[in-house]
């Protein structure tokens, strides 16, 4: 009787770009003077991290829009709505 195990580390190959993105976005947030929980990075986590008294958003599409809007805000660009077609006010960023 034999047991053969092929350990090819494919999961770590898939995770490497995600970890690199998180490191780069974390550095960007630090350079922009942001601190604390970065809710806009929830797109990269299975369990979104939020500040106190904030309900976590589990909708991946809303998380993706939030990520893009935060990057657009850091670049000084207009924010996008959930449809990605219309501009929205900066006050509505928190609703996404």
N, C-alpha and C positions, 0 to 999 in steps of 0.2 A: 504494500500500500504506500502511495506517495501523495504528498501534498505539494503542489507547485504554486508559487506566488510570483506574479510578475508585477513588481513595483516600479512603475514608469514615471511617477511624479507628475502626471499630467495636470492634476489639480493645482499644483504650485505654478506650473507654466501659465495657467489661466488666471491665477490670482496676482501674478507679478505686475501686470499693467494697472490693476486696480490699486495696489499698494503704492505704485509710483505716482498715480494721479492724486491719491490722498496726500502723499508727501509734498507734491508740488502745490496743491491747493492750500494745504496747511501753511506752507511757506508764504504763499501769496496773501493769505489772511493775516499772518503776522506782520508782513511788510505794510499792509494796508491799515494796521493799527487795530485789527479786530482781535477780540479775546473771548474766552469762555466757550460755551458749546456752539459749534458752527452747524446750525440746523440745515443750512443749505447743502451740506455734504451728506444728508440722509440717503440720497440716491445710492450711495456706495455701501450701505449697511442693511443687514436683514432686519435689525431692530433699530429704528431711527432714534437718535439721541435728541433730546429737547431740553430747554431750560425749565425751571420750576414753573408749575401751573400752566404749562403749554401742552395741549393734546398732540401726540405724535401723528404725523400724516403718513399713512401706509400706501397711498395711491402712488404707484411708481411714476405715472405720467405727470402728476402734480409735483412730485419731487424733482423730476427732470426739468420742468418749467422753472421751478424755484432755483435750481442750480444755474440754469442759463440766465435767468433774471439777475441773480447775484453777480455773475460774471459780467453781464452787460452793465450793471450799476457801477461796478468797479472800473469799467472802461469808460464810463460817462455816456453810454448809449441809452436809447429809449428802451423801456421795458416792454415785454410782450405779454399778451393775455394768454389764457390757457389754450386758446385755439392757435396761438402763434401768429395771428394775422393783425390784430389791433394793438395799438399802444395802450398802456394802462398807466395810472398814476403810481407814484412811488408809495403812496399810502396803502394801495391795494396789494403790495408785495407780501405783506404779512398774511393776507387772506389765502394766498396760494399755498 
